[in-house]
Amino acid sequence: MAEGKRPMRPIKLRRGWDIFKAYFSVSFKELEIYDKDFIFGVVAMIIEYIVGILSIFFIFDYIDLLNGWSLSEMLFLYGLNLIGYSLWSSFFINTITLPYYIQRGEFDRLLLRPIAPIIQVMLDGFNDDSWGELLTGLIVFAISWITLDISPLYLLILPIIFLSSCLIYAATSILLSTVSFFTVAKADVANLTMEIKEFAQYPISIYPKVLQFIFTFILPIACVSFIPSAVLFGKLSPWYLPLILIGSLLFFGIAVYIWNKGVKHYGSTGT
């Protein structure tokens, strides 16, 4: 290495971590001020998802299997999907607010700062209520895991599965929000990320072939919970797991690339 030059990557990583801590610290201080709102928000989320879980029990009062999936397997699928969604909701949900940044002219302000706009948008707000989603998902997931007697060895790869699920939701919200750059926020489709979650909580195999193709190769929500669950249940080969990680990283990279193209296309609101 030439004299006087410093390795740039460690510096960038450290700077990125410092930025994340600064934003998170501000969000946490706001949480301390409105602590009762946080508690009520978490409780409300738990109640909302309990109703969703009860609907699954209601379905299985009339059937024994849903396209070959038992009640315990469906609850496992539900919990895994909710964990990935709640992680996205905690750290990436602000990406769906891009239309509001553009409409109010605030995105122009972000362009003036020496930090990538996508990072600023993501870190500008954290969803505190999503801790209720995460808690519910973990409880349902853990109970289902024990009921299904899944090998403890698979615990080692759970972080990879959770990370992949979160990245897929993040990439989906980033892609959908990018539409706002080309329509000047007149077409707000980013909120569809929340609707897509409803599709992921059921086996992808129950949908028509066209939707199965879309949910596997275009918006790969099949990789959020369906394929990982099928691997853990022995329905698919374990070799699908590294493919899920690679696919989620690739999908996220494509989403960020398209976002950056959208930023270059963005011509300000004129406000």
Secondary structure, 3 states (H helix, E strand, C coil): CCCCCCCHHHHHHHHHHHHHHHHHHHHHHHHHHCHHHHHHHHHHHHHHHHHHHHHHHHHCCCCCCECCECHHHHHHHHHHHHHHHHHHHHHCHHHHHHHHHHHCCHHHHHHCCCCCHHHHHHHCCCCCCHHHHHHHHHHHHHHHHHHHCCCHHHHHHHHHHHHHHHHHHHHHHHHHHHHHHHHCCCCCCCCHHHHHHHHHCCCHHHCCHHHHHHHHHHCCHHHCCHHHHHHHCCCCCCCHHHHHHHHHHHHHHHHHHHHHHHHHHCCCCCC
